[in-house]
Amino acid sequence: LFNSFTMGKKGKGTGSFGKRRNKSHTICRRCGRKSYHIQKSTCSGCGYPSCKKRTYQWGQKAIGRKTTGTGRMRYLKDMPRRFKNGFQEGTEAKKQSA
């Protein structure tokens, strides 16, 4: 009798968590978050497969977390130095006389 009240399956509490076994979301191939809805085929995090990334002005902090400069910037981190040198290619450094 006591057990049926505490571990019941009617409400939103502990008992109903045992029924949650179907995955609605999986990993998104664009943002890498577990936000890609399988049936809708859209990501609730980045908006994939839409071309435009999902952003809202009411989420300024979220934009700051995902914007340019928060990752490795494998290509862009060399740009200021390359711009300063006029995007030169195929040249060799001059020998420094001691």
C-alpha positions in Angstrom: 0.0 0.0 0.0 2.7 2.5 1.0 4.8 1.7 -2.0 2.1 2.5 -4.5 1.9 6.1 -3.3 5.6 6.9 -3.4 6.5 5.1 -6.6 3.3 5.7 -8.7 3.4 6.3 -12.4 0.6 9.0 -12.6 2.4 12.2 -11.8 5.5 13.9 -13.1 7.8 12.7 -10.3 10.1 9.8 -9.6 7.7 7.0 -10.8 7.1 8.5 -14.2 10.9 8.7 -15.0 10.9 4.9 -15.4 8.7 5.3 -18.5 11.1 7.6 -20.3 13.0 5.4 -22.7 12.4 6.9 -26.2 14.9 9.3 -27.6 13.4 12.3 -29.4 16.7 14.1 -29.9 20.1 12.9 -31.1 23.5 14.5 -31.9 23.4 17.3 -34.5 26.0 17.1 -37.2 26.5 20.9 -37.3 26.6 22.1 -33.7 27.4 18.7 -32.0 24.7 19.1 -29.4 22.0 16.6 -28.5 19.4 18.8 -30.0 18.6 17.3 -33.4 14.9 16.2 -33.4 14.7 12.8 -35.1 11.0 13.1 -36.3 11.1 16.8 -37.2 14.6 16.5 -38.7 15.6 19.9 -37.3 18.1 20.9 -34.7 16.7 23.0 -31.8 20.1 24.4 -31.1 21.5 25.7 -34.4 18.5 25.2 -36.8 20.2 22.6 -39.0 19.4 21.8 -41.9 18.5 25.5 -42.4 21.3 27.4 -44.1 21.1 30.2 -41.6 22.2 29.5 -38.0 19.6 29.8 -35.4 20.2 33.0 -33.3 17.9 35.4 -31.5 18.5 38.9 -30.1 17.0 37.9 -26.8 19.9 35.4 -26.4 22.9 37.7 -26.5 24.8 35.5 -24.1 24.2 32.4 -26.3 25.4 34.3 -29.3 28.6 35.2 -27.5 29.2 31.5 -26.6 29.0 30.4 -30.2 30.5 33.3 -32.2 33.7 33.7 -34.1 36.7 33.6 -31.7 35.3 31.0 -29.3 36.9 28.1 -31.1 40.3 27.3 -32.6 40.1 29.6 -35.6 42.5 27.5 -37.5 42.3 29.7 -40.6 41.4 33.1 -39.2 44.0 33.4 -36.4 46.8 34.0 -39.1 44.9 36.7 -40.9 46.1 39.8 -39.1 49.8 38.8 -39.6 49.2 37.9 -43.3 47.3 41.2 -43.9 50.1 43.1 -42.3 52.6 41.6 -44.8 50.3 42.1 -47.8 49.4 38.4 -48.2 52.8 37.6 -49.7 53.5 34.1 -50.8 56.5 32.1 -52.0 59.2 34.4 -50.5 62.0 33.5 -48.2 63.0 35.4 -45.1 66.1 37.7 -45.4 69.3 36.6 -43.7 69.9 38.7 -40.6 73.5 40.0 -40.3 74.8 39.7 -36.8 
